[in-house]
């Protein structure tokens, strides 16, 4: 009962923040989630006998979100061209210079800090565990404000999250009803191959259905004054969206990719907890455990969603149709 009640409260709040919150507030909310997840991750590391460099990890997390927030800001507020510099070029410079700078310098700084660690045997593992906060939690969650800032990005993220949520429910109930073959007994004894396969099937089915009914869904979001709020920075009108369907094979591929990544993310966090001998990453969410327990699948699904978006799926969300709030187009 606690699990259902917590989900019933959190999901509407997530959707409200996704569509209605100003960019700065949305980024701040995501950062708070990332900070809580990082705290729980480092708690797991401590339970495993390590001593992560918490202050540096939090500082690096702040830098990551600042860089990604600037990228999101450029995508939403500046005109397409500023003299000889395009917005895409500016965002690209931040992505390909700012992000690698943190990724390359952070481990070197951590190794230097670890020289003071006693005993020295723990210097390398403590530095490595501290660094993992940056790509595992920082880079992944910081993609949320960036993806949300593209045309109809809130719709894209909602679609991605629904795939993760629905397939997780399918895996749970199918595993309990039909599960006989353990998926990874050493890591998570409760997970079964039957549940994993049902999860993939459910993700593909939900993905295809959602895209098939994308027009009434987008119209409903517009009528609730959600879609217009997510698209105002792109100069879209308040007219009802005119939408067309994306190719079924692409939808199925995307849904399957998101689902497999989500299941792997769940397994990774389970392995971390089992290695540390803890049941949950925290106790903040009644019936769900900690924040990391709730976002473990999303941490792996978001990078895959980002890759699909930049690899070509963006054209089904960013093409405008007759000045309306278009979400997909052929």
C-alpha positions, 0 to 999 in steps of 0.5 A, spaced: 500 500 500 505 504 501 508 503 494 502 505 491 501 511 495 508 513 494 507 512 486 501 516 486 504 522 489 510 522 486 508 521 479 504 527 478 509 531 481 514 529 476 509 530 470 508 537 473 515 539 474 517 536 467 512 541 464 510 547 468 517 548 472 521 554 469 528 551 467 532 554 473 527 550 478 527 544 474 534 543 473 535 545 481 530 539 482 533 534 478 540 536 482 537 535 488 535 528 486 542 527 484 545 529 490 540 525 494 542 519 490 549 521 490 549 521 498 545 514 498 551 511 493 556 513 497 553 510 503 553 504 499 560 505 498 561 506 506 557 500 507 562 496 502 568 498 507 570 504 502 571 512 504 569 516 498 571 523 497 564 526 498 566 533 498 569 533 491 564 528 489 558 533 490 563 539 488 564 535 481 556 534 481 555 542 482 559 543 476 556 538 471 549 541 473 552 548 471 554 546 465 548 542 462 544 548 465 547 553 461 547 548 455 539 547 456 539 555 457 542 556 450 537 551 447 531 555 450 532 562 450 537 564 445 535 565 437 538 560 432 543 564 430 548 570 433 552 572 428 557 567 426 556 563 432 550 558 432 546 555 438 548 548 436 555 550 435 555 553 442 552 547 445 557 543 442 563 547 445 560 546 452 558 538 450 565 537 447 569 541 451 566 542 458 564 535 459 570 532 457 574 537 462 570 534 468 571 527 466 578 528 465 581 532 470 576 529 476 580 522 476 587 526 476 585 531 482 582 525 486 588 521 485 592 527 488 587 527 493 588 520 495 595 521 496 593 523 503 589 516 504 591 512 510 592 506 509 595 507 501 591 501 499 585 504 499 587 510 495 585 508 488 579 504 490 576 510 494 578 515 488 575 510 483 568 510 487 568 517 488 569 519 481 563 514 479 558 519 482 560 523 476 558 519 470 553 514 474 549 520 477 551 526 474 552 526 467 546 521 466 541 526 470 544 532 468 541 530 461 534 531 463 534 539 463 538 538 456 533 534 453 527 537 456 529 544 453 529 541 446 522 542 442 517 538 445 522 535 450 518 534 455 513 530 451 519 526 449 522 525 456 515 523 459 514 518 453 521 515 455 519 515 463 512 511 461 516 506 458 521 505 464 515 505 469 510 500 465 515 495 463 518 495 470 510 494 473 510 488 467 516 485 469 514 485 477 507 482 476 509 477 470 515 475 474 511 473 480 506 470 476 510 466 471 517 466 473 521 460 474 528 461 471 532 466 475 535 471 471 541 473 475 541 469 482 547 472 485 545 479 484 538 479 484 534 472 486 527 475 485 528 477 478 527 472 472 527 471 465 520 470 464 519 477 468 525 480 463 522 478 457 515 480 459 518 487 460 521 488 453 514 485 450 510 490 455 515 496 453 514 495 445 507 494 446 506 501 450 511 504 446 507 502 439 500 504 443 503 511 445 505 513 438 499 510 435 495 515 440 500 521 440 495 526 437 490 525 442 495 524 448 498 531 445 491 534 445 490 532 452 496 535 454 495 541 451 488 542 453 491 541 460 496 547 459 502 542 459 504 542 452 504 549 451 508 551 457 513 546 455 514 549 448 513 556 449 520 558 448 520 555 441 515 560 439 509 555 438 502 557 438 496 555 442 493 551 437 492 544 437 498 539 435 497 536 428 501 530 429 503 524 425 506 517 427 513 515 427 515 508 423 513 502 427 520 499 427 523 505 430 518 505 435 519 498 437 527 499 437 527 505 441 522 502 446 526 495 446 533 499 447 530 503 453 527 497 456 534 493 456 538 499 458 533 500 464 533 493 466 541 493 466 541 499 470 536 495 475 541 490 476 547 494 477 544 497 483 542 491 485 549 488 485 552 494 488 547 493 494 548 486 495 556 487 495 555 492 500 550 487 504 544 492 504 537 491 502 535 498 500 539 504 498 535 508 503 529 509 506 526 516 504 521 513 499 516 509 503 515 502 500 520 504 495 527 504 499 531 510 497 532 515 491 537 511 488 532 505 488 527 509 484 532 512 479 537 506 478 533 504 471 533 511 469 540 512 470 541 507 464 535 509 460 537 516 459 543 516 456 540 511 451 534 515 450 539 521 448 543 517 443 537 515 440 534 522 440 541 525 437 542 519 432 535 521 428 529 520 433 529 528 434 526 529 427 520 526 429 519 531 435 522 537 433 519 538 426 513 543 426 507 543 423 503 549 420 506 553 427 502 548 431 505 545 437 508 539 433 511 533 436 512 528 431 512 528 423 514 524 418 
